[in-house]
């Protein structure tokens, strides 16, 4: 699961080497990548809401 989070994290930034992408495609389970992606996306949205709430006080 740690590798799935790492792959999703770098993919959010769009900074991924082709060799790493191919390695991930071979070794990671799709369910793990989907779960990591959903968790990271929710975390990102919560951080954005928190920043907006702090700024608009």
C-alpha positions, 0 to 999 in steps of 0.5 A: 500500500505504501508503494501505491501512495507513493505512485499516487503522490507523484502522479498528482504532481505529474512528475513520474518517469516512464520506467517508474510508471511501467514498474508500478503498472506491473507490480501494483494492484489496481485496488490499492492504487484506487484506494490510495487515489481516493484517500489522497484526493479527499485529503487534498480537498480537506487541506484546501478547505482548511486553508480557505477557512483560515484565510477567510476568518 
